[in-house]
Amino acid sequence: THPMLLRYQLPRRVFPLLPVLFPFFINLLNSVQIFCIILLIQVFLQVFFGNFLIMAILNILQYPDSRLRIKAKPIELFDKPLKETIADMFETMYASKGIGLAATQVNIHKRLIVLDVSPERDRQLVLLNPTVLKTSEEKKLHDEGCLSVPGFYESVERPDKILVEYFNSDGSKHQLEAGGLLSVCIQHEMDHLNGKVFVDYLSRLKQHRIQKKLIKEKAKLSVIN
């Protein structure tokens, strides 16, 4: 066969296959388009919303850091930065395996505490500008620990039940009656907002022992690092 004749015959041989090949190329084009759209969406979310999706682990002050003695000021603005701080505090609390965290403990001197005393770790509670309105006459001893006093647990006597008034992250006022572990946790964290640490309830001898040990451990870590 003459080469020129073959050149004109090939398209004729391919032509019957076009009805079969056309849907294949259309599907291929659609797949590429879908992939590109997904990729663009991922890039868009990362660029414009990445700061909202990634939370930070904050540094927790350790006793006897003098900044733990600063009294927190009331929150006046219930804005976006406040919500970001709340998210960071929850992230820090969960990472440290705590059930409560006061803003004072992360060197933010605002009247803000976050809590989650549920076994499933899925019941977040945020208390802004909390105020105890009423306490029960009955008091109970509970073993308490603290993320700012790591490794130490001591018995502290507190009112068994409390009625607390607070604002949520949107600025709405609420009241909560708490008992048991939740009551203890709220009172513990509110102490932080007032510049108090749970070891203040202990004897001077125990306070000195805890302080000395923590300073010693901190010095060891400094040498290692």
C-alpha positions in Angstrom: 0.0 0.0 0.0 1.2 3.5 -0.8 2.2 5.5 2.3 -0.1 8.4 1.3 -3.0 6.0 0.9 -2.3 4.5 4.4 -2.3 8.0 5.8 -5.9 8.5 4.7 -7.0 5.1 5.6 -6.1 5.2 9.3 -8.6 7.9 10.3 -11.3 5.8 8.6 -10.3 2.8 10.8 -10.4 4.9 13.9 -13.7 6.6 13.2 -15.9 3.6 14.2 -14.2 3.6 17.6 -15.1 7.3 18.4 -18.5 6.5 19.9 -16.6 4.2 22.4 -13.6 6.5 23.0 -15.6 9.7 23.4 -17.4 8.8 26.7 -14.0 7.5 28.0 -12.3 10.8 27.4 -15.3 12.7 28.9 -15.1 10.6 32.1 -11.4 11.2 32.2 -11.8 14.9 31.9 -14.5 15.0 34.6 -12.2 13.0 37.0 -9.3 15.5 36.4 -11.7 18.4 36.9 -13.0 16.9 40.2 -9.4 16.3 41.4 -8.4 19.9 40.6 -11.5 21.3 42.4 -10.8 19.2 45.5 -7.1 20.3 45.4 -8.1 24.0 45.1 -10.6 23.7 48.0 -7.9 22.2 50.2 -5.4 25.0 49.3 -8.1 27.6 49.9 -9.0 26.2 53.4 -5.4 26.0 54.4 -4.5 29.6 53.2 -7.6 31.4 54.5 -8.8 29.2 57.4 -5.6 27.5 58.6 -5.3 29.8 61.6 -8.8 28.7 62.8 -8.2 25.0 62.4 -4.9 24.7 64.2 -5.0 25.3 68.0 -2.0 26.0 70.1 -0.6 24.3 73.2 0.0 27.0 75.8 2.7 27.1 78.4 1.5 26.4 81.9 3.0 28.4 84.7 4.4 26.2 87.6 4.3 27.0 91.3 5.9 29.0 92.8 5.9 31.3 89.8 4.9 34.8 91.0 2.6 35.3 88.0 0.2 32.8 89.6 -0.4 35.4 92.2 -1.7 38.1 89.8 -5.5 38.6 90.2 -7.4 38.3 87.0 -9.4 41.2 85.5 -13.0 40.9 84.2 -13.6 40.1 80.6 -15.3 43.0 78.7 -15.1 41.9 75.1 -16.7 38.6 73.9 -15.0 38.6 70.6 -13.2 36.3 68.2 -9.8 36.4 69.9 -11.5 35.4 73.1 -13.0 32.3 71.4 -9.5 31.4 70.0 -8.1 31.7 73.6 -10.8 29.4 74.9 -10.0 26.8 72.1 -6.3 27.0 72.9 -7.0 26.5 76.6 -9.1 23.4 76.0 -6.4 22.0 73.7 -3.8 22.7 76.5 -6.0 21.2 79.2 -6.6 18.0 77.2 -3.0 17.6 76.2 -2.0 17.9 79.9 -4.7 15.4 81.0 -6.4 18.0 83.2 -10.0 18.5 84.0 -9.8 22.3 84.5 -7.7 25.2 83.6 -7.7 28.9 84.6 -6.5 31.6 82.3 -4.1 32.7 85.0 -2.2 29.4 84.7 -1.3 30.2 81.1 -0.3 33.8 81.9 -3.5 35.3 80.6 -4.9 37.4 83.5 -8.6 37.4 82.6 -11.5 35.9 84.5 -11.8 32.8 82.3 -11.8 29.1 83.2 -12.4 26.0 81.1 -13.5 22.6 82.4 -14.4 19.1 81.4 -15.0 16.6 84.2 -16.8 14.0 82.1 -15.2 10.5 81.8 -15.7 10.7 78.0 -14.0 14.1 77.8 -16.8 15.5 75.7 -18.6 18.0 77.9 -16.8 21.3 77.7 -17.8 24.1 80.1 -16.6 27.7 79.8 -17.1 30.1 82.7 -16.3 33.8 82.1 -16.4 36.3 84.9 -17.7 33.6 87.3 -19.1 34.6 90.7 -20.2 32.3 93.5 -23.6 33.3 94.7 -24.2 30.7 97.3 -22.3 27.8 99.0 -23.7 24.9 101.0 -23.0 24.7 104.7 -21.8 21.2 104.3 -18.1 20.8 103.5 -16.2 17.8 102.2 -12.5 16.8 101.8 -11.4 16.0 98.3 -8.0 15.0 96.9 -6.9 17.8 94.6 -4.1 18.1 92.1 -3.1 21.0 89.8 -1.5 21.4 86.4 0.6 24.2 88.0 1.7 21.9 90.8 2.5 18.7 88.8 2.9 15.4 90.7 1.3 16.5 94.0 -2.1 15.6 95.4 -3.4 16.8 98.8 -6.8 16.8 100.6 -8.6 20.2 100.6 -11.9 21.0 102.4 -14.4 23.0 100.4 -18.2 23.6 100.3 -19.9 20.5 98.8 -22.3 22.5 96.6 -22.2 25.9 95.0 -24.4 28.2 92.9 -22.3 30.1 90.4 -23.2 32.9 88.0 -21.1 33.3 84.8 -21.1 34.4 81.2 -20.6 32.1 78.2 -18.4 32.8 75.2 -21.2 34.8 73.5 -21.7 37.1 76.5 -24.9 35.5 77.8 -25.4 35.3 81.6 -26.2 31.9 83.2 -26.4 30.3 86.6 -25.2 26.8 87.5 -25.7 24.7 90.6 -22.7 22.3 90.9 -21.9 19.6 93.4 -19.2 16.9 93.8 -16.2 17.0 91.4 -17.6 19.8 89.3 -18.0 22.0 92.4 -14.5 21.2 93.5 -13.1 21.9 90.1 -14.9 25.3 89.7 -13.8 26.4 93.2 -10.2 25.3 92.5 -10.0 27.2 89.2 -11.7 30.3 90.6 -9.0 30.4 93.3 -6.4 30.7 90.5 -8.3 33.8 89.2 -7.9 35.3 92.6 -4.1 34.6 92.7 -4.5 31.5 95.0 -3.1 28.0 94.5 -4.5 24.9 96.3 -1.3 24.4 98.2 -2.1 27.6 100.1 -4.6 25.5 102.1 -1.8 23.2 103.3 0.5 23.7 106.2 3.6 25.8 105.8 5.8 22.7 106.1 4.0 21.0 103.2 4.1 24.2 101.1 7.9 24.5 101.6 8.4 20.8 100.8 6.4 21.1 97.5 8.1 24.3 96.5 11.5 23.0 97.2 10.9 19.8 95.1 9.5 21.7 92.1 12.3 24.2 92.1 14.8 21.3 92.2 13.1 19.4 89.3 13.0 22.6 87.2 16.7 23.1 87.8 17.4 19.5 86.6 15.4 20.1 83.4 17.3 23.3 82.8 20.6 21.5 82.9 19.3 18.7 80.6 18.1 21.2 78.0 
